[in-house]
Structure formats: structure tokens, C-alpha cells
Amino acid sequence: MVKTIPKRVVKQINKKLLESLDHYKKMLGYMGADLPIGSLCLPKRYEKVLLDNGILRIYELFDRDLAKIEGIGKVGVRHLTAGLDQFLSMR
């Protein structure tokens, strides 16, 4: 006799699977962005500001409020978002 799996158990398994896949996708994104800040080809002034703030790798910019980076300014944020956009569109 074949046992059937209750629907609530199937829902729990599906939920955990989707959470795992989401985590996996996020981790791949971070691994793909494990490059030096210099890879964004930013003007040296903004690259230095990032390095002075301890931001050495591209993935460190993810989940960060760029406007709160000390010394970056509005123009720097525009350069940074343009560089990130170009980087992410190439992946």
C-alpha cells in the first residue's frame, strides 16, 4: 500500500525548498561580485572614499545605503550606481 503525504507537509517542503533556492541564488550573486572595488572603473576620488570607508569588494555595496557612505556625495552616488548597474548587467 502506498502512503500519501499530507498536503501541509508538502506545503512545508515546498516552502523550505523555495527558501533554500532563494538563499542559493543570493549567495551566487555575492560570489559573482567578489571582486575588488577597482573593477567598477570609478573615478579614483570615489574609489578612495570607498576604500577609506572599508569597502574593498563589490559585494560589500549590496544591502547598503549608498547615500550614507561618508564622503561620497550625490555625484559619487550617481557614479557608483552607474558602475554597479553596468557591472550587474554584464553578469
PyMOL Python script that loads the backbone (N, CA, C, O; Angstrom):
from pymol import cmd

cmd.read_pdbstr("""\
ATOM      1  N   MET A   1       0.817  -1.170   0.000  1.00  0.00           N
ATOM      2  CA  MET A   1       0.000   0.000   0.000  1.00  0.00           C
ATOM      3  C   MET A   1       0.881   1.261   0.000  1.00  0.00           C
ATOM      4  O   MET A   1       1.841   1.351   0.765  1.00  0.00           O
ATOM      5  N   VAL A   2       0.555   2.210  -0.842  1.00  0.00           N
ATOM      6  CA  VAL A   2       1.327   3.444  -0.941  1.00  0.00           C
ATOM      7  C   VAL A   2       0.700   4.504  -0.041  1.00  0.00           C
ATOM      8  O   VAL A   2      -0.500   4.770  -0.107  1.00  0.00           O
ATOM      9  N   LYS A   3       1.550   5.106   0.806  1.00  0.00           N
ATOM     10  CA  LYS A   3       1.068   6.174   1.683  1.00  0.00           C
ATOM     11  C   LYS A   3       1.110   7.500   0.928  1.00  0.00           C
ATOM     12  O   LYS A   3       2.032   7.749   0.151  1.00  0.00           O
ATOM     13  N   THR A   4       0.132   8.330   1.153  1.00  0.00           N
ATOM     14  CA  THR A   4       0.148   9.661   0.569  1.00  0.00           C
ATOM     15  C   THR A   4       0.664  10.653   1.610  1.00  0.00           C
ATOM     16  O   THR A   4       0.438  10.496   2.810  1.00  0.00           O
ATOM     17  N   ILE A   5       1.341  11.646   1.133  1.00  0.00           N
ATOM     18  CA  ILE A   5       1.894  12.670   2.024  1.00  0.00           C
ATOM     19  C   ILE A   5       0.828  13.738   2.242  1.00  0.00           C
ATOM     20  O   ILE A   5       0.226  14.219   1.282  1.00  0.00           O
ATOM     21  N   PRO A   6       0.596  14.104   3.479  1.00  0.00           N
ATOM     22  CA  PRO A   6      -0.408  15.141   3.758  1.00  0.00           C
ATOM     23  C   PRO A   6      -0.045  16.469   3.063  1.00  0.00           C
ATOM     24  O   PRO A   6       1.130  16.794   2.896  1.00  0.00           O
ATOM     25  N   LYS A   7      -1.056  17.207   2.672  1.00  0.00           N
ATOM     26  CA  LYS A   7      -0.856  18.463   1.947  1.00  0.00           C
ATOM     27  C   LYS A   7      -0.033  19.474   2.744  1.00  0.00           C
ATOM     28  O   LYS A   7       0.782  20.194   2.168  1.00  0.00           O
ATOM     29  N   ARG A   8      -0.233  19.534   4.045  1.00  0.00           N
ATOM     30  CA  ARG A   8       0.507  20.510   4.855  1.00  0.00           C
ATOM     31  C   ARG A   8       2.002  20.189   4.855  1.00  0.00           C
ATOM     32  O   ARG A   8       2.837  21.093   4.898  1.00  0.00           O
ATOM     33  N   VAL A   9       2.330  18.908   4.809  1.00  0.00           N
ATOM     34  CA  VAL A   9       3.743  18.506   4.764  1.00  0.00           C
ATOM     35  C   VAL A   9       4.345  18.897   3.414  1.00  0.00           C
ATOM     36  O   VAL A   9       5.476  19.381   3.351  1.00  0.00           O
ATOM     37  N   VAL A  10       3.596  18.688   2.350  1.00  0.00           N
ATOM     38  CA  VAL A  10       4.053  19.071   1.007  1.00  0.00           C
ATOM     39  C   VAL A  10       4.269  20.581   0.949  1.00  0.00           C
ATOM     40  O   VAL A  10       5.252  21.045   0.370  1.00  0.00           O
ATOM     41  N   LYS A  11       3.353  21.354   1.547  1.00  0.00           N
ATOM     42  CA  LYS A  11       3.489  22.813   1.570  1.00  0.00           C
ATOM     43  C   LYS A  11       4.744  23.227   2.332  1.00  0.00           C
ATOM     44  O   LYS A  11       5.461  24.133   1.908  1.00  0.00           O
ATOM     45  N   GLN A  12       5.011  22.560   3.465  1.00  0.00           N
ATOM     46  CA  GLN A  12       6.207  22.873   4.250  1.00  0.00           C
ATOM     47  C   GLN A  12       7.470  22.563   3.452  1.00  0.00           C
ATOM     48  O   GLN A  12       8.423  23.342   3.462  1.00  0.00           O
ATOM     49  N   ILE A  13       7.473  21.443   2.774  1.00  0.00           N
ATOM     50  CA  ILE A  13       8.635  21.059   1.963  1.00  0.00           C
ATOM     51  C   ILE A  13       8.846  22.072   0.841  1.00  0.00           C
ATOM     52  O   ILE A  13       9.974  22.499   0.594  1.00  0.00           O
ATOM     53  N   ASN A  14       7.767  22.456   0.162  1.00  0.00           N
ATOM     54  CA  ASN A  14       7.867  23.446  -0.908  1.00  0.00           C
ATOM     55  C   ASN A  14       8.392  24.786  -0.391  1.00  0.00           C
ATOM     56  O   ASN A  14       9.226  25.426  -1.031  1.00  0.00           O
ATOM     57  N   LYS A  15       7.893  25.197   0.773  1.00  0.00           N
ATOM     58  CA  LYS A  15       8.329  26.461   1.357  1.00  0.00           C
ATOM     59  C   LYS A  15       9.826  26.421   1.666  1.00  0.00           C
ATOM     60  O   LYS A  15      10.555  27.356   1.337  1.00  0.00           O
ATOM     61  N   LYS A  16      10.280  25.345   2.292  1.00  0.00           N
ATOM     62  CA  LYS A  16      11.704  25.217   2.621  1.00  0.00           C
ATOM     63  C   LYS A  16      12.566  25.142   1.365  1.00  0.00           C
ATOM     64  O   LYS A  16      13.667  25.693   1.331  1.00  0.00           O
ATOM     65  N   LEU A  17      12.072  24.469   0.345  1.00  0.00           N
ATOM     66  CA  LEU A  17      12.806  24.371  -0.917  1.00  0.00           C
ATOM     67  C   LEU A  17      12.953  25.748  -1.558  1.00  0.00           C
ATOM     68  O   LEU A  17      14.039  26.108  -2.012  1.00  0.00           O
ATOM     69  N   LEU A  18      11.869  26.516  -1.596  1.00  0.00           N
ATOM     70  CA  LEU A  18      11.932  27.860  -2.174  1.00  0.00           C
ATOM     71  C   LEU A  18      12.861  28.765  -1.376  1.00  0.00           C
ATOM     72  O   LEU A  18      13.596  29.560  -1.962  1.00  0.00           O
ATOM     73  N   GLU A  19      12.844  28.660  -0.055  1.00  0.00           N
ATOM     74  CA  GLU A  19      13.754  29.444   0.782  1.00  0.00           C
ATOM     75  C   GLU A  19      15.204  29.066   0.501  1.00  0.00           C
ATOM     76  O   GLU A  19      16.070  29.938   0.424  1.00  0.00           O
ATOM     77  N   SER A  20      15.470  27.780   0.349  1.00  0.00           N
ATOM     78  CA  SER A  20      16.830  27.317   0.064  1.00  0.00           C
ATOM     79  C   SER A  20      17.301  27.807  -1.299  1.00  0.00           C
ATOM     80  O   SER A  20      18.443  28.239  -1.452  1.00  0.00           O
ATOM     81  N   LEU A  21      16.416  27.737  -2.282  1.00  0.00           N
ATOM     82  CA  LEU A  21      16.780  28.209  -3.618  1.00  0.00           C
ATOM     83  C   LEU A  21      17.019  29.714  -3.634  1.00  0.00           C
ATOM     84  O   LEU A  21      17.917  30.193  -4.326  1.00  0.00           O
ATOM     85  N   ASP A  22      16.222  30.461  -2.876  1.00  0.00           N
ATOM     86  CA  ASP A  22      16.417  31.907  -2.784  1.00  0.00           C
ATOM     87  C   ASP A  22      17.768  32.222  -2.142  1.00  0.00           C
ATOM     88  O   ASP A  22      18.498  33.094  -2.613  1.00  0.00           O
ATOM     89  N   HIS A  23      18.092  31.512  -1.076  1.00  0.00           N
ATOM     90  CA  HIS A  23      19.388  31.696  -0.406  1.00  0.00           C
ATOM     91  C   HIS A  23      20.538  31.345  -1.354  1.00  0.00           C
ATOM     92  O   HIS A  23      21.541  32.057  -1.406  1.00  0.00           O
ATOM     93  N   TYR A  24      20.395  30.264  -2.091  1.00  0.00           N
ATOM     94  CA  TYR A  24      21.414  29.829  -3.050  1.00  0.00           C
ATOM     95  C   TYR A  24      21.623  30.894  -4.122  1.00  0.00           C
ATOM     96  O   TYR A  24      22.760  31.206  -4.477  1.00  0.00           O
ATOM     97  N   LYS A  25      20.531  31.450  -4.635  1.00  0.00           N
ATOM     98  CA  LYS A  25      20.617  32.487  -5.662  1.00  0.00           C
ATOM     99  C   LYS A  25      21.337  33.721  -5.122  1.00  0.00           C
ATOM    100  O   LYS A  25      22.172  34.313  -5.807  1.00  0.00           O
ATOM    101  N   LYS A  26      21.009  34.099  -3.896  1.00  0.00           N
ATOM    102  CA  LYS A  26      21.645  35.259  -3.269  1.00  0.00           C
ATOM    103  C   LYS A  26      23.144  35.011  -3.069  1.00  0.00           C
ATOM    104  O   LYS A  26      23.961  35.896  -3.323  1.00  0.00           O
ATOM    105  N   MET A  27      23.495  33.829  -2.624  1.00  0.00           N
ATOM    106  CA  MET A  27      24.910  33.504  -2.404  1.00  0.00           C
ATOM    107  C   MET A  27      25.691  33.514  -3.725  1.00  0.00           C
ATOM    108  O   MET A  27      26.834  33.970  -3.760  1.00  0.00           O
ATOM    109  N   LEU A  28      25.099  33.029  -4.781  1.00  0.00           N
ATOM    110  CA  LEU A  28      25.760  33.076  -6.089  1.00  0.00           C
ATOM    111  C   LEU A  28      25.987  34.519  -6.526  1.00  0.00           C
ATOM    112  O   LEU A  28      27.014  34.843  -7.123  1.00  0.00           O
ATOM    113  N   GLY A  29      25.026  35.374  -6.225  1.00  0.00           N
ATOM    114  CA  GLY A  29      25.183  36.790  -6.544  1.00  0.00           C
ATOM    115  C   GLY A  29      26.354  37.404  -5.798  1.00  0.00           C
ATOM    116  O   GLY A  29      27.137  38.159  -6.374  1.00  0.00           O
ATOM    117  N   TYR A  30      26.474  37.080  -4.517  1.00  0.00           N
ATOM    118  CA  TYR A  30      27.594  37.589  -3.732  1.00  0.00           C
ATOM    119  C   TYR A  30      28.925  37.032  -4.244  1.00  0.00           C
ATOM    120  O   TYR A  30      29.914  37.760  -4.336  1.00  0.00           O
ATOM    121  N   MET A  31      28.943  35.767  -4.568  1.00  0.00           N
ATOM    122  CA  MET A  31      30.189  35.159  -5.055  1.00  0.00           C
ATOM    123  C   MET A  31      30.610  35.768  -6.381  1.00  0.00           C
ATOM    124  O   MET A  31      31.800  35.960  -6.629  1.00  0.00           O
ATOM    125  N   GLY A  32      29.640  36.073  -7.236  1.00  0.00           N
ATOM    126  CA  GLY A  32      29.952  36.685  -8.520  1.00  0.00           C
ATOM    127  C   GLY A  32      30.452  38.107  -8.380  1.00  0.00           C
ATOM    128  O   GLY A  32      31.105  38.628  -9.284  1.00  0.00           O
ATOM    129  N   ALA A  33      30.155  38.740  -7.258  1.00  0.00           N
ATOM    130  CA  ALA A  33      30.576  40.122  -7.020  1.00  0.00           C
ATOM    131  C   ALA A  33      31.766  40.190  -6.074  1.00  0.00           C
ATOM    132  O   ALA A  33      32.045  41.243  -5.501  1.00  0.00           O
ATOM    133  N   ASP A  34      32.459  39.092  -5.910  1.00  0.00           N
ATOM    134  CA  ASP A  34      33.638  39.067  -5.042  1.00  0.00           C
ATOM    135  C   ASP A  34      34.852  39.550  -5.842  1.00  0.00           C
ATOM    136  O   ASP A  34      35.808  38.815  -6.088  1.00  0.00           O
ATOM    137  N   LEU A  35      34.761  40.808  -6.229  1.00  0.00           N
ATOM    138  CA  LEU A  35      35.825  41.439  -6.996  1.00  0.00           C
ATOM    139  C   LEU A  35      36.214  42.741  -6.308  1.00  0.00           C
ATOM    140  O   LEU A  35      35.418  43.317  -5.566  1.00  0.00           O
ATOM    141  N   PRO A  36      37.428  43.201  -6.551  1.00  0.00           N
ATOM    142  CA  PRO A  36      37.841  44.469  -5.941  1.00  0.00           C
ATOM    143  C   PRO A  36      36.990  45.637  -6.445  1.00  0.00           C
ATOM    144  O   PRO A  36      36.466  45.603  -7.559  1.00  0.00           O
ATOM    145  N   ILE A  37      36.864  46.660  -5.613  1.00  0.00           N
ATOM    146  CA  ILE A  37      36.114  47.860  -5.974  1.00  0.00           C
ATOM    147  C   ILE A  37      36.646  48.464  -7.267  1.00  0.00           C
ATOM    148  O   ILE A  37      35.876  49.034  -8.040  1.00  0.00           O
ATOM    149  N   GLY A  38      37.925  48.352  -7.511  1.00  0.00           N
ATOM    150  CA  GLY A  38      38.535  48.899  -8.720  1.00  0.00           C
ATOM    151  C   GLY A  38      37.927  48.350  -9.997  1.00  0.00           C
ATOM    152  O   GLY A  38      38.063  48.963 -11.056  1.00  0.00           O
ATOM    153  N   SER A  39      37.258  47.206  -9.918  1.00  0.00           N
ATOM    154  CA  SER A  39      36.634  46.597 -11.093  1.00  0.00           C
ATOM    155  C   SER A  39      35.456  47.420 -11.616  1.00  0.00           C
ATOM    156  O   SER A  39      35.013  47.223 -12.748  1.00  0.00           O
ATOM    157  N   LEU A  40      34.951  48.341 -10.793  1.00  0.00           N
ATOM    158  CA  LEU A  40      33.834  49.178 -11.230  1.00  0.00           C
ATOM    159  C   LEU A  40      34.288  50.348 -12.099  1.00  0.00           C
ATOM    160  O   LEU A  40      33.458  51.045 -12.682  1.00  0.00           O
ATOM    161  N   CYS A  41      35.593  50.565 -12.188  1.00  0.00           N
ATOM    162  CA  CYS A  41      36.164  51.655 -13.003  1.00  0.00           C
ATOM    163  C   CYS A  41      35.601  53.023 -12.603  1.00  0.00           C
ATOM    164  O   CYS A  41      35.254  53.837 -13.458  1.00  0.00           O
ATOM    165  N   LEU A  42      35.518  53.254 -11.316  1.00  0.00           N
ATOM    166  CA  LEU A  42      35.053  54.540 -10.797  1.00  0.00           C
ATOM    167  C   LEU A  42      36.195  55.548 -10.865  1.00  0.00           C
ATOM    168  O   LEU A  42      37.364  55.167 -10.916  1.00  0.00           O
ATOM    169  N   PRO A  43      35.853  56.830 -10.866  1.00  0.00           N
ATOM    170  CA  PRO A  43      36.917  57.829 -10.724  1.00  0.00           C
ATOM    171  C   PRO A  43      37.691  57.568  -9.426  1.00  0.00           C
ATOM    172  O   PRO A  43      37.114  57.161  -8.417  1.00  0.00           O
ATOM    173  N   LYS A  44      38.989  57.806  -9.468  1.00  0.00           N
ATOM    174  CA  LYS A  44      39.861  57.495  -8.316  1.00  0.00           C
ATOM    175  C   LYS A  44      39.372  58.144  -7.024  1.00  0.00           C
ATOM    176  O   LYS A  44      39.509  57.562  -5.948  1.00  0.00           O
ATOM    177  N   ARG A  45      38.804  59.345  -7.123  1.00  0.00           N
ATOM    178  CA  ARG A  45      38.317  60.042  -5.924  1.00  0.00           C
ATOM    179  C   ARG A  45      37.288  59.202  -5.188  1.00  0.00           C
ATOM    180  O   ARG A  45      37.360  59.063  -3.967  1.00  0.00           O
ATOM    181  N   TYR A  46      36.326  58.638  -5.923  1.00  0.00           N
ATOM    182  CA  TYR A  46      35.253  57.856  -5.291  1.00  0.00           C
ATOM    183  C   TYR A  46      35.750  56.477  -4.863  1.00  0.00           C
ATOM    184  O   TYR A  46      35.294  55.927  -3.861  1.00  0.00           O
ATOM    185  N   GLU A  47      36.669  55.936  -5.617  1.00  0.00           N
ATOM    186  CA  GLU A  47      37.263  54.658  -5.218  1.00  0.00           C
ATOM    187  C   GLU A  47      37.986  54.815  -3.887  1.00  0.00           C
ATOM    188  O   GLU A  47      37.897  53.947  -3.018  1.00  0.00           O
ATOM    189  N   LYS A  48      38.709  55.935  -3.728  1.00  0.00           N
ATOM    190  CA  LYS A  48      39.423  56.191  -2.479  1.00  0.00           C
ATOM    191  C   LYS A  48      38.449  56.356  -1.315  1.00  0.00           C
ATOM    192  O   LYS A  48      38.710  55.865  -0.217  1.00  0.00           O
ATOM    193  N   VAL A  49      37.329  57.042  -1.544  1.00  0.00           N
ATOM    194  CA  VAL A  49      36.317  57.218  -0.491  1.00  0.00           C
ATOM    195  C   VAL A  49      35.801  55.857  -0.034  1.00  0.00           C
ATOM    196  O   VAL A  49      35.653  55.613   1.163  1.00  0.00           O
ATOM    197  N   LEU A  50      35.528  54.974  -0.991  1.00  0.00           N
ATOM    198  CA  LEU A  50      35.038  53.633  -0.640  1.00  0.00           C
ATOM    199  C   LEU A  50      36.086  52.866   0.156  1.00  0.00           C
ATOM    200  O   LEU A  50      35.773  52.233   1.164  1.00  0.00           O
ATOM    201  N   LEU A  51      37.321  52.927  -0.302  1.00  0.00           N
ATOM    202  CA  LEU A  51      38.390  52.217   0.412  1.00  0.00           C
ATOM    203  C   LEU A  51      38.584  52.785   1.811  1.00  0.00           C
ATOM    204  O   LEU A  51      38.809  52.036   2.762  1.00  0.00           O
ATOM    205  N   ASP A  52      38.498  54.108   1.941  1.00  0.00           N
ATOM    206  CA  ASP A  52      38.621  54.741   3.261  1.00  0.00           C
ATOM    207  C   ASP A  52      37.497  54.330   4.203  1.00  0.00           C
ATOM    208  O   ASP A  52      37.670  54.338   5.421  1.00  0.00           O
ATOM    209  N   ASN A  53      36.343  53.969   3.639  1.00  0.00           N
ATOM    210  CA  ASN A  53      35.201  53.506   4.439  1.00  0.00           C
ATOM    211  C   ASN A  53      35.224  51.996   4.649  1.00  0.00           C
ATOM    212  O   ASN A  53      34.267  51.430   5.176  1.00  0.00           O
ATOM    213  N   GLY A  54      36.305  51.344   4.243  1.00  0.00           N
ATOM    214  CA  GLY A  54      36.445  49.904   4.475  1.00  0.00           C
ATOM    215  C   GLY A  54      35.717  49.039   3.468  1.00  0.00           C
ATOM    216  O   GLY A  54      35.533  47.845   3.702  1.00  0.00           O
ATOM    217  N   ILE A  55      35.299  49.616   2.350  1.00  0.00           N
ATOM    218  CA  ILE A  55      34.596  48.857   1.320  1.00  0.00           C
ATOM    219  C   ILE A  55      35.626  48.438   0.281  1.00  0.00           C
ATOM    220  O   ILE A  55      36.069  49.251  -0.531  1.00  0.00           O
ATOM    221  N   LEU A  56      35.999  47.178   0.311  1.00  0.00           N
ATOM    222  CA  LEU A  56      37.068  46.686  -0.554  1.00  0.00           C
ATOM    223  C   LEU A  56      36.553  45.851  -1.721  1.00  0.00           C
ATOM    224  O   LEU A  56      37.202  45.774  -2.764  1.00  0.00           O
ATOM    225  N   ARG A  57      35.396  45.228  -1.551  1.00  0.00           N
ATOM    226  CA  ARG A  57      34.848  44.317  -2.559  1.00  0.00           C
ATOM    227  C   ARG A  57      33.487  44.815  -3.030  1.00  0.00           C
ATOM    228  O   ARG A  57      32.782  45.493  -2.282  1.00  0.00           O
ATOM    229  N   ILE A  58      33.116  44.485  -4.257  1.00  0.00           N
ATOM    230  CA  ILE A  58      31.850  44.943  -4.822  1.00  0.00           C
ATOM    231  C   ILE A  58      30.663  44.447  -4.001  1.00  0.00           C
ATOM    232  O   ILE A  58      29.715  45.199  -3.776  1.00  0.00           O
ATOM    233  N   TYR A  59      30.701  43.201  -3.552  1.00  0.00           N
ATOM    234  CA  TYR A  59      29.553  42.657  -2.808  1.00  0.00           C
ATOM    235  C   TYR A  59      29.282  43.398  -1.507  1.00  0.00           C
ATOM    236  O   TYR A  59      28.185  43.297  -0.958  1.00  0.00           O
ATOM    237  N   GLU A  60      30.257  44.136  -1.006  1.00  0.00           N
ATOM    238  CA  GLU A  60      30.050  44.897   0.220  1.00  0.00           C
ATOM    239  C   GLU A  60      29.115  46.088   0.006  1.00  0.00           C
ATOM    240  O   GLU A  60      28.642  46.688   0.971  1.00  0.00           O
ATOM    241  N   LEU A  61      28.850  46.428  -1.244  1.00  0.00           N
ATOM    242  CA  LEU A  61      27.917  47.506  -1.552  1.00  0.00           C
ATOM    243  C   LEU A  61      26.470  47.035  -1.555  1.00  0.00           C
ATOM    244  O   LEU A  61      25.548  47.844  -1.448  1.00  0.00           O
ATOM    245  N   PHE A  62      26.273  45.731  -1.679  1.00  0.00           N
ATOM    246  CA  PHE A  62      24.918  45.180  -1.677  1.00  0.00           C
ATOM    247  C   PHE A  62      24.324  45.382  -0.290  1.00  0.00           C
ATOM    248  O   PHE A  62      25.035  45.315   0.713  1.00  0.00           O
ATOM    249  N   ASP A  63      23.046  45.623  -0.237  1.00  0.00           N
ATOM    250  CA  ASP A  63      22.318  45.795   1.028  1.00  0.00           C
ATOM    251  C   ASP A  63      22.883  46.948   1.870  1.00  0.00           C
ATOM    252  O   ASP A  63      22.830  46.902   3.099  1.00  0.00           O
ATOM    253  N   ARG A  64      23.413  47.963   1.221  1.00  0.00           N
ATOM    254  CA  ARG A  64      23.978  49.114   1.923  1.00  0.00           C
ATOM    255  C   ARG A  64      23.342  50.382   1.368  1.00  0.00           C
ATOM    256  O   ARG A  64      23.120  50.493   0.162  1.00  0.00           O
ATOM    257  N   ASP A  65      23.050  51.332   2.242  1.00  0.00           N
ATOM    258  CA  ASP A  65      22.527  52.623   1.814  1.00  0.00           C
ATOM    259  C   ASP A  65      23.707  53.443   1.302  1.00  0.00           C
ATOM    260  O   ASP A  65      24.521  53.931   2.086  1.00  0.00           O
ATOM    261  N   LEU A  66      23.790  53.591  -0.007  1.00  0.00           N
ATOM    262  CA  LEU A  66      24.933  54.256  -0.625  1.00  0.00           C
ATOM    263  C   LEU A  66      25.040  55.725  -0.214  1.00  0.00           C
ATOM    264  O   LEU A  66      26.143  56.265  -0.123  1.00  0.00           O
ATOM    265  N   ALA A  67      23.922  56.360   0.028  1.00  0.00           N
ATOM    266  CA  ALA A  67      23.925  57.770   0.420  1.00  0.00           C
ATOM    267  C   ALA A  67      24.545  57.985   1.801  1.00  0.00           C
ATOM    268  O   ALA A  67      24.946  59.101   2.134  1.00  0.00           O
ATOM    269  N   LYS A  68      24.625  56.933   2.596  1.00  0.00           N
ATOM    270  CA  LYS A  68      25.178  57.061   3.942  1.00  0.00           C
ATOM    271  C   LYS A  68      26.685  56.785   4.000  1.00  0.00           C
ATOM    272  O   LYS A  68      27.279  56.816   5.077  1.00  0.00           O
ATOM    273  N   ILE A  69      27.295  56.519   2.855  1.00  0.00           N
ATOM    274  CA  ILE A  69      28.743  56.325   2.831  1.00  0.00           C
ATOM    275  C   ILE A  69      29.386  57.697   2.999  1.00  0.00           C
ATOM    276  O   ILE A  69      29.172  58.602   2.192  1.00  0.00           O
ATOM    277  N   GLU A  70      30.168  57.834   4.047  1.00  0.00           N
ATOM    278  CA  GLU A  70      30.744  59.125   4.396  1.00  0.00           C
ATOM    279  C   GLU A  70      31.693  59.627   3.306  1.00  0.00           C
ATOM    280  O   GLU A  70      32.655  58.951   2.941  1.00  0.00           O
ATOM    281  N   GLY A  71      31.403  60.831   2.794  1.00  0.00           N
ATOM    282  CA  GLY A  71      32.281  61.470   1.826  1.00  0.00           C
ATOM    283  C   GLY A  71      31.968  61.176   0.368  1.00  0.00           C
ATOM    284  O   GLY A  71      32.671  61.664  -0.516  1.00  0.00           O
ATOM    285  N   ILE A  72      30.935  60.393   0.094  1.00  0.00           N
ATOM    286  CA  ILE A  72      30.656  60.007  -1.297  1.00  0.00           C
ATOM    287  C   ILE A  72      29.877  61.103  -2.037  1.00  0.00           C
ATOM    288  O   ILE A  72      30.147  61.343  -3.214  1.00  0.00           O
ATOM    289  N   GLY A  73      28.943  61.759  -1.398  1.00  0.00           N
ATOM    290  CA  GLY A  73      28.177  62.835  -2.028  1.00  0.00           C
ATOM    291  C   GLY A  73      27.192  62.332  -3.072  1.00  0.00           C
ATOM    292  O   GLY A  73      27.172  61.151  -3.418  1.00  0.00           O
ATOM    293  N   LYS A  74      26.367  63.269  -3.570  1.00  0.00           N
ATOM    294  CA  LYS A  74      25.335  62.908  -4.540  1.00  0.00           C
ATOM    295  C   LYS A  74      25.935  62.477  -5.879  1.00  0.00           C
ATOM    296  O   LYS A  74      25.477  61.509  -6.487  1.00  0.00           O
ATOM    297  N   VAL A  75      26.949  63.191  -6.329  1.00  0.00           N
ATOM    298  CA  VAL A  75      27.576  62.853  -7.616  1.00  0.00           C
ATOM    299  C   VAL A  75      28.272  61.497  -7.512  1.00  0.00           C
ATOM    300  O   VAL A  75      28.235  60.691  -8.441  1.00  0.00           O
ATOM    301  N   GLY A  76      28.898  61.266  -6.380  1.00  0.00           N
ATOM    302  CA  GLY A  76      29.555  59.979  -6.161  1.00  0.00           C
ATOM    303  C   GLY A  76      28.571  58.820  -6.163  1.00  0.00           C
ATOM    304  O   GLY A  76      28.861  57.746  -6.689  1.00  0.00           O
ATOM    305  N   VAL A  77      27.404  59.047  -5.570  1.00  0.00           N
ATOM    306  CA  VAL A  77      26.366  58.009  -5.567  1.00  0.00           C
ATOM    307  C   VAL A  77      25.934  57.711  -6.996  1.00  0.00           C
ATOM    308  O   VAL A  77      25.720  56.552  -7.353  1.00  0.00           O
ATOM    309  N   ARG A  78      25.804  58.762  -7.821  1.00  0.00           N
ATOM    310  CA  ARG A  78      25.435  58.550  -9.229  1.00  0.00           C
ATOM    311  C   ARG A  78      26.500  57.745  -9.965  1.00  0.00           C
ATOM    312  O   ARG A  78      26.177  56.826 -10.718  1.00  0.00           O
ATOM    313  N   HIS A  79      27.776  58.089  -9.748  1.00  0.00           N
ATOM    314  CA  HIS A  79      28.865  57.317 -10.364  1.00  0.00           C
ATOM    315  C   HIS A  79      28.825  55.867  -9.894  1.00  0.00           C
ATOM    316  O   HIS A  79      28.985  54.938 -10.686  1.00  0.00           O
ATOM    317  N   LEU A  80      28.610  55.693  -8.610  1.00  0.00           N
ATOM    318  CA  LEU A  80      28.593  54.359  -8.024  1.00  0.00           C
ATOM    319  C   LEU A  80      27.434  53.523  -8.547  1.00  0.00           C
ATOM    320  O   LEU A  80      27.619  52.357  -8.898  1.00  0.00           O
ATOM    321  N   THR A  81      26.243  54.105  -8.604  1.00  0.00           N
ATOM    322  CA  THR A  81      25.098  53.343  -9.104  1.00  0.00           C
ATOM    323  C   THR A  81      25.249  53.030 -10.587  1.00  0.00           C
ATOM    324  O   THR A  81      24.832  51.965 -11.043  1.00  0.00           O
ATOM    325  N   ALA A  82      25.842  53.952 -11.344  1.00  0.00           N
ATOM    326  CA  ALA A  82      26.077  53.683 -12.773  1.00  0.00           C
ATOM    327  C   ALA A  82      27.077  52.539 -12.936  1.00  0.00           C
ATOM    328  O   ALA A  82      26.895  51.661 -13.779  1.00  0.00           O
ATOM    329  N   GLY A  83      28.136  52.559 -12.120  1.00  0.00           N
ATOM    330  CA  GLY A  83      29.128  51.481 -12.183  1.00  0.00           C
ATOM    331  C   GLY A  83      28.536  50.139 -11.776  1.00  0.00           C
ATOM    332  O   GLY A  83      28.806  49.120 -12.410  1.00  0.00           O
ATOM    333  N   LEU A  84      27.734  50.138 -10.725  1.00  0.00           N
ATOM    334  CA  LEU A  84      27.085  48.900 -10.277  1.00  0.00           C
ATOM    335  C   LEU A  84      26.098  48.398 -11.326  1.00  0.00           C
ATOM    336  O   LEU A  84      26.027  47.198 -11.594  1.00  0.00           O
ATOM    337  N   ASP A  85      25.341  49.315 -11.915  1.00  0.00           N
ATOM    338  CA  ASP A  85      24.387  48.927 -12.950  1.00  0.00           C
ATOM    339  C   ASP A  85      25.098  48.279 -14.132  1.00  0.00           C
ATOM    340  O   ASP A  85      24.655  47.253 -14.648  1.00  0.00           O
ATOM    341  N   GLN A  86      26.193  48.882 -14.551  1.00  0.00           N
ATOM    342  CA  GLN A  86      26.963  48.323 -15.656  1.00  0.00           C
ATOM    343  C   GLN A  86      27.538  46.953 -15.279  1.00  0.00           C
ATOM    344  O   GLN A  86      27.505  46.024 -16.085  1.00  0.00           O
ATOM    345  N   PHE A  87      28.054  46.831 -14.076  1.00  0.00           N
ATOM    346  CA  PHE A  87      28.620  45.565 -13.614  1.00  0.00           C
ATOM    347  C   PHE A  87      27.554  44.474 -13.576  1.00  0.00           C
ATOM    348  O   PHE A  87      27.765  43.366 -14.070  1.00  0.00           O
ATOM    349  N   LEU A  88      26.406  44.802 -12.983  1.00  0.00           N
ATOM    350  CA  LEU A  88      25.343  43.804 -12.835  1.00  0.00           C
ATOM    351  C   LEU A  88      24.721  43.415 -14.171  1.00  0.00           C
ATOM    352  O   LEU A  88      24.265  42.283 -14.331  1.00  0.00           O
ATOM    353  N   SER A  89      24.698  44.326 -15.120  1.00  0.00           N
ATOM    354  CA  SER A  89      24.123  43.988 -16.421  1.00  0.00           C
ATOM    355  C   SER A  89      25.061  43.084 -17.241  1.00  0.00           C
ATOM    356  O   SER A  89      24.620  42.420 -18.180  1.00  0.00           O
ATOM    357  N   MET A  90      26.332  43.062 -16.888  1.00  0.00           N
ATOM    358  CA  MET A  90      27.313  42.210 -17.595  1.00  0.00           C
ATOM    359  C   MET A  90      27.304  40.789 -17.079  1.00  0.00           C
ATOM    360  O   MET A  90      27.779  39.885 -17.767  1.00  0.00           O
ATOM    361  N   ARG A  91      26.770  40.562 -15.870  1.00  0.00           N
ATOM    362  CA  ARG A  91      26.826  39.222 -15.278  1.00  0.00           C
ATOM    363  C   ARG A  91      25.876  38.294 -15.922  1.00  0.00           C
ATOM    364  O   ARG A  91      25.799  37.126 -15.541  1.00  0.00           O
TER     365      ARG A  91
END
""", "prot")
cmd.dss("prot")
cmd.show_as("cartoon", "prot")
cmd.util.cbc("prot")
cmd.orient("prot")
